[in-house]
Amino acid sequence: MLLKKVIKKIEIVMSKILIPPISNLFAFSLKKFTTPYEKVFYVASTGRSGTDSLSKLFEVIPNFYSTHEPKPAMNDFEMIEKNNGNAIPMKKLYHNSKSNMIRLGQLKHKKYYLEANHIFIKGFIEEVVEDFGDKLEVIHLYRDPVKVAKSILELQRVPSTARGNEWYLDYKAKNNIIQIEDELNSNDDFKHDYYKCLWYWYEIEARTFFYRNKYRTIRFIDFKTENLNNYDDIVSLLNKLEITYDSETIKSIVGIKHNQKKSNKTELLSSEAAEEMHENFKKMLNSKGFIDPEFDKNSMPVFKLET
């Protein structure tokens, strides 16, 4: 109990300390007096896809230090700068704070680290790869694009707005893979905010596709959000990850949902309209050469990208 309190205080302090001499000393101490993780797992996702539930699942598995969007979350300023071509603030925050925060689980003698944080794939995957190399494995958690986009719209976190850019992305950003600013701004057929939310889903999946091809020595494992409700699917995931678990403990938490934010949502679009608009959006993306049109909600789009 005392160790938990001490580590909690360290988390609060270290998440705010960005002075290199202090952070370097702490990094040295962690490396000198703790055993490095055997594996580091990150979740690549859009958000609004079950990341909190996934992190709770791994909390009950022995030897895991499992977190959900821990401080520093790497969102807002650093993420915005990174996606507009300036990687320096993100690199500084990672090396002066985030890297140490990741390793706090080593003080608890944990063998594995898992972080479910949708900023990872759009902000600091390069830093994690540089830091941990082949120890890194990525769980690609994906959910039906209509459900994700509709959830973001109903939370009023639309990409390109101040609230949207804090955690999601700006469709006008320099580093985007799917560059369709003109369509979203000027084409009357795609001016509805829901299309910006759909763009975000495709942008994140395009980045996941890009990085799994760029980092071919790092394993990416696909897992559908709805499979969090199925014991057999969860067991299959854990077996792929070569993780030891207790069957009864896993059964006790299957299907428990977290962070749904139902009270924060206002329905702005019917499910039928959202599905129809998605079909139109897919056709537009295909016409511009971004995706292969032959996919549905049960499969992933095939992106036509240079990697």
C-alpha positions, -999 to +999 in steps of 0.1 A: +000+000+000+028+024+009+046+016-024+015+024-043+013+058-026+050+065-032+047+056-069+015+077-073+034+108-059+063+101-082+038+099-112+024+133-103+058+149-099+075+133-129+046+141-152+054+178-146+092+178-145+107+186-179+141+198-167+166+175-184+191+171-155+164+159-132+146+137-157+180+123-168+189+114-132+155+097-127+160+078-159+195+067-148+181+055-115+153+035-131+178+018-155+203+012-127+180-002-100+151-018-118+147-047-142+136-036-177+103-047-191+103-079-211+076-065-235+059-031-241+024-031-256+007-001-271-028+002-284-033+018-318-068+031-321-091+060-330-104+064-295-141+058-288-133+022-294-129+005-260-094+015-250-104+020-214-120-015-213-089-030-228-066-014-202-089-026-174-087-061-188-049-061-186-049-046-151-061-080-137-034-100-155-003-108-134+029-089-141+012-061-161+015-024-155-016-014-175-026+023-181-052+043-200-041+077-213-016+083-184+000+117-179+016+131-199-010+120-224+009+137-252-022+153-266-030+190-274+000+212-281+027+186-287+004+165-309-008+195-328+027+207-335+038+172-345+010+169-370+020+203-385+056+193-391+073+203-359+083+172-340+106+189-314+080+195-286+068+159-288+104+146-287+113+168-257+082+158-237+087+121-245+124+120-235+121+144-205+089+129-190+070+102-209+099+077-211+103+078-173+066+075-167+064+044-188+091+027-167+074+034-133+059-001-135+094-014-131+094-001-096+066-026-089+086-053-105+062-057-134+074-076-165+050-060-190+037-025-198+005-017-216-007+018-226-041+023-242-038+058-256-050+069-290-024+097-292+002+069-297-004+062-334-008+099-343+018+114-320+047+094-305+050+060-321+084+069-335+097+078-300+084+045-286+100+025-314+133+043-308+131+037-271+120+000-270+127-014-304+116-050-309+103-052-273+073-032-286+041-049-298+010-031-310-026-041-305-046-026-333-081-020-317-106-011-343-143-004-343-169+002-370-162+037-386-198+048-384-200+041-346-167+059-340-175+090-361-210+092-347-197+091-311-171+118-318-198+140-334-222+135-305-195+144-280-189+176-301-152+168-305-153+175-343-118+175-360-106+211-367-125+226-338-107+236-306-122+208-286-116+183-314-080+192-320-072+188-283-075+150-285-082+141-322-068+156-353-072+186-376-081+176-412-061+207-424-028+195-407+003+193-428+013+157-420-021+141-427-020+111-451-056+116-463-055+152-476-091+162-485-094+197-470-110+211-502-137+184-502-145+190-465-145+228-468-159+235-503-179+205-515-215+210-504-219+172-504-193+168-476-197+199-455-215+182-426-194+178-395-200+141-395-178+138-426-149+153-407-154+126-380-154+099-407-122+115-422-106+111-388-113+073-386-098+068-420-068+089-412-060+069-381-065+036-399-043+049-428-015+058-403-018+023-387-015+008-421+015+030-429+034+022-396+028-015-397+045-015-431+073+009-420+081-011-389+080-047-402+099-062-373+072-050-348+042-072-345+007-056-350-022-077-338-057-068-350-086-069-325-122-057-330-138-037-302-169-059-301-146-089-293-141-074-259-175-089-251-164-124-260-144-146-237-130-168-265-119-138-285-101-123-255-084-156-248-073-158-284-057-124-281-039-132-249-026-164-264-013-146-295+005-122-271+019-152-252+005-139-219-002-161-189-037-154-174-063-168-150-094-180-169-119-173-141-106-138-136-109-130-173-145-144-174-154-122-145-147-090-164-157-098-200-183-075-213-179-047-187-179-014-205-161+017-194-159+054-204-190+054-226-198+091-218-235+086-226-245+116-205-222+138-226-237+128-259-265+144-279-278+125-310-273+147-340-277+121-368-298+089-372-280+056-376-296+052-410-284+086-423-249+080-408-246+047-427-257+063-460-233+092-456-205+067-449-212+050-482-209+083-500-177+091-482-161+058-492-169+064-528-153+098-526-121+084-510-119+057-537-124+083-565-093+101-551-073+069-549-070+065-512-088+032-507-100+001-524-138+003-524-145-034-518-147-035-480-175-034-454-177-028-416-165-064-410-132-058-427-105-032-429-100-009-458-071-015-481-052+018-484-034+027-516-004+044-499+033+046-505+051+031-475 
